[in-house]
Amino acid sequence: MNAFLLSPTRPDSPARSPFLRASLAAIALEGLLLAAWLIVMPTHAPKTVGLHRKPMAVHFVTLPAPPRVVPKPPPPRAHPKPRPAPRPERRPPVVHRRPVPLPAPVKAPPPAPPPKPVSRAPAPPPPPSPATVAQAVDRYAVMLRTRIQSGLVVPRRVTALGLSGKALVAFELTPGGRLLWARIVRSSGINLVNRAALAAVRSRHYPPFTKNMPHQRTVFRVRVGLNDRHHGGF
């Protein structure tokens, strides 16, 4: 390395510029300094500056035992307030709906039987003629006079005095033969005979009207009197 730094310039090298020579000189100088530092450093150890230390006295001191710390009991836990029981939810009532039955198939009605021939009621007989009605009423009146006359009772005083007379009595009957009323229409002139005639009409029972008579209430007039010798007294 020193040979490299100290090698002279060859005589036959061309002339160099001053700047180049200065640069080379500076490089050579730095190389010398570096080499000197490398040579000196391994031989000379660095000096240590000694410090005069005084011996230290160590005293062992027994420390008192630390006071026993009694741990405080933990504070009582606050019991949480009981929560109110949740209210049961109101559920709507369950409605069980029955299945609606399907309508049964409608059967076709059987064919209607043919209509029966309507039997016509026999025509009512024609009403009786006025002459037939009059004859039926006359026959019924004769029957009434016979029935009333047979029930006549003559007082003994009338027969003892030989008195006689006939009273015309009017009365009304229903078609069933029930008597509605009776009264003297023409007097016989003797009260005893009139009373006997009314008593004979009121005490009799009469049959219903015949089929040729009018079906309605009818007024009859009958002569009732004494038959001089055929009626007894009382």
C-alpha positions in Angstrom: 0.0 0.0 0.0 2.8 2.4 0.8 4.5 1.6 -2.4 1.2 2.5 -4.1 1.1 5.8 -2.3 4.9 6.6 -2.7 5.4 5.4 -6.2 6.9 8.3 -8.3 5.5 9.4 -11.4 7.0 7.9 -14.4 9.3 10.3 -16.4 7.7 9.3 -19.6 4.0 10.2 -18.3 2.6 13.1 -19.9 2.2 16.3 -18.0 -0.9 16.5 -15.7 -3.0 19.4 -14.9 -2.7 21.2 -11.5 -6.2 20.2 -10.5 -5.5 16.5 -11.0 -2.2 16.8 -9.1 -4.0 18.4 -6.1 -6.6 15.7 -6.1 -4.0 13.0 -6.1 -2.1 14.7 -3.3 -5.2 14.9 -1.1 -6.0 11.3 -1.7 -2.5 10.3 -0.8 -2.6 12.3 2.3 -5.8 10.7 3.5 -4.4 7.3 2.8 -1.3 8.1 5.0 -3.5 9.3 7.8 -5.6 6.2 7.7 -2.6 3.9 7.7 -1.1 5.6 10.6 -4.3 5.3 12.6 -4.5 1.6 11.9 -0.9 1.1 13.1 -1.3 3.0 16.3 -4.6 1.7 17.5 -3.7 -2.0 18.3 -0.5 -1.1 20.4 -1.9 1.5 22.6 -4.8 0.4 24.9 -7.1 3.1 26.0 -6.4 4.5 29.3 -9.1 4.1 32.0 -9.5 6.8 34.5 -9.8 5.0 37.9 -12.2 6.3 40.5 -11.3 6.0 44.2 -14.3 4.2 45.7 -14.8 4.1 49.5 -16.0 0.9 51.1 -19.7 0.9 51.9 -20.9 -0.4 55.3 -24.0 -2.5 55.1 -26.2 -2.7 58.2 -28.9 -5.4 58.3 -31.9 -4.0 60.1 -34.8 -6.2 61.1 -38.0 -4.5 60.2 -41.0 -5.0 62.5 -43.7 -7.3 61.1 -46.3 -5.4 59.3 -49.6 -5.0 61.2 -52.1 -7.7 60.3 -54.9 -6.2 58.3 -58.2 -7.8 59.0 -60.2 -7.6 55.9 -63.5 -5.9 56.3 -66.5 -8.1 55.7 -68.1 -7.3 52.4 -71.2 -5.2 52.7 -74.5 -7.1 52.6 -75.8 -7.5 49.2 -79.0 -5.6 48.6 -81.7 -8.1 47.8 -83.4 -7.1 44.6 -87.0 -6.3 44.9 -89.2 -9.1 43.6 -90.5 -8.4 40.3 -94.3 -8.6 40.0 -95.5 -11.7 38.4 -96.3 -11.2 34.8 -100.0 -11.0 34.1 -101.3 -13.9 32.0 -102.0 -12.9 28.6 -105.7 -12.8 27.8 -106.1 -14.9 24.8 -109.4 -14.9 22.9 -111.5 -18.0 23.5 -111.0 -20.7 21.1 -114.2 -21.2 19.1 -114.5 -24.7 17.8 -116.5 -24.5 14.7 -118.2 -27.6 13.6 -117.8 -28.4 10.0 -120.9 -27.5 8.1 -122.3 -30.7 6.6 -122.6 -30.6 3.0 -126.2 -30.6 1.8 -127.4 -34.0 0.8 -128.0 -34.4 -2.9 -131.5 -33.6 -3.7 -133.2 -36.6 -5.2 -135.6 -35.9 -8.0 -139.1 -36.3 -6.8 -140.9 -39.3 -8.2 -143.3 -38.6 -11.0 -146.7 -37.6 -9.8 -149.4 -40.2 -10.2 -152.0 -39.4 -12.8 -154.8 -37.4 -11.4 -157.8 -39.5 -10.3 -161.0 -38.7 -12.0 -163.0 -36.4 -9.7 -166.2 -38.0 -8.8 -168.9 -35.4 -9.0 -171.3 -35.4 -6.1 -174.8 -36.0 -7.2 -176.7 -32.9 -7.8 -179.0 -31.9 -5.0 -182.6 -32.6 -5.6 -184.6 -29.6 -6.8 -186.4 -27.6 -4.0 -190.0 -28.6 -3.4 -192.6 -26.6 -5.0 -194.6 -24.1 -3.0 -197.7 -26.3 -3.1 -195.6 -29.2 -1.7 -194.3 -27.0 1.1 -197.8 -25.7 1.9 -199.2 -29.3 2.1 -196.3 -30.4 4.4 -196.9 -27.4 6.7 -200.6 -28.1 6.9 -200.1 -31.7 7.8 -197.6 -30.7 10.5 -200.1 -28.2 11.9 -202.8 -30.8 12.0 -200.5 -33.1 13.9 -199.7 -30.2 16.3 -203.4 -29.4 16.9 -204.1 -33.1 17.7 -201.2 -33.3 20.1 -202.1 -30.1 21.9 -205.8 -30.9 22.1 -205.1 -34.3 23.6 -203.2 -32.6 26.4 -205.8 -30.0 27.2 -207.2 -30.2 30.8 -210.5 -28.5 31.4 -211.3 -27.2 34.9 -214.3 -28.9 36.7 -216.0 -25.6 37.3 -216.2 -25.0 33.5 -217.7 -28.4 32.9 -220.1 -28.0 35.8 -221.5 -24.7 34.4 -221.7 -26.2 30.9 -219.5 -23.6 29.4 -217.6 -24.1 26.1 -215.3 -22.1 23.9 -212.1 -22.1 21.7 -209.0 -20.0 21.9 -206.6 -19.3 19.0 -203.0 -19.9 20.2 -199.9 -18.7 18.2 -196.5 -20.1 19.0 -193.1 -20.4 17.2 -191.0 -23.6 16.7 -187.4 -24.2 15.5 -186.7 -26.7 12.8 -185.7 -29.1 15.6 -189.1 -28.8 17.3 -188.1 -26.5 20.2 -190.8 -24.1 21.4 -189.6 -20.5 21.6 -192.7 -18.6 22.7 -196.6 -19.0 22.9 -199.5 -16.5 23.4 -203.3 -16.2 22.9 -204.1 -14.5 19.7 -207.9 -14.7 20.0 -209.6 -15.3 23.3 -212.3 -17.8 23.9 -214.1 -15.4 26.2 -213.4 -17.5 29.3 -210.1 -17.0 31.1 -210.1 -20.6 32.4 -210.3 -21.9 28.9 -207.5 -19.5 27.7 -205.2 -20.6 30.5 -205.9 -24.3 29.8 -205.1 -23.8 26.1 -201.7 -22.0 26.8 -200.8 -24.7 29.3 -201.6 -27.4 26.8 -199.2 -25.7 24.2 -196.4 -25.2 26.6 -196.4 -28.7 28.1 -196.1 -30.6 24.8 -192.9 -31.9 23.0 -192.8 -31.5 19.2 -191.1 -33.5 16.5 -188.6 -31.9 14.0 -189.8 -30.5 10.7 -190.3 -32.8 7.8 -187.9 -32.6 4.8 -190.4 -30.7 2.6 -190.9 -28.0 5.2 -188.7 -24.8 5.2 -185.6 -25.2 7.3 -186.2 -22.1 9.4 -188.2 -20.9 12.5 -191.9 -21.0 11.8 -195.0 -19.6 13.6 -198.1 -21.8 13.9 -201.7 -20.9 14.9 -203.8 -23.6 16.4 -207.4 -23.5 17.8 -207.7 -25.1 21.2 -211.1 -25.4 23.0 -213.6 -27.4 25.0 -215.3 -30.5 23.6 -218.4 -30.4 25.9 -218.5 -34.0 27.0 -215.1 -35.5 26.3 -212.9 -33.5 28.6 -212.8 -34.2 32.3 -212.1 -31.6 35.0 -209.6 -31.3 37.9 
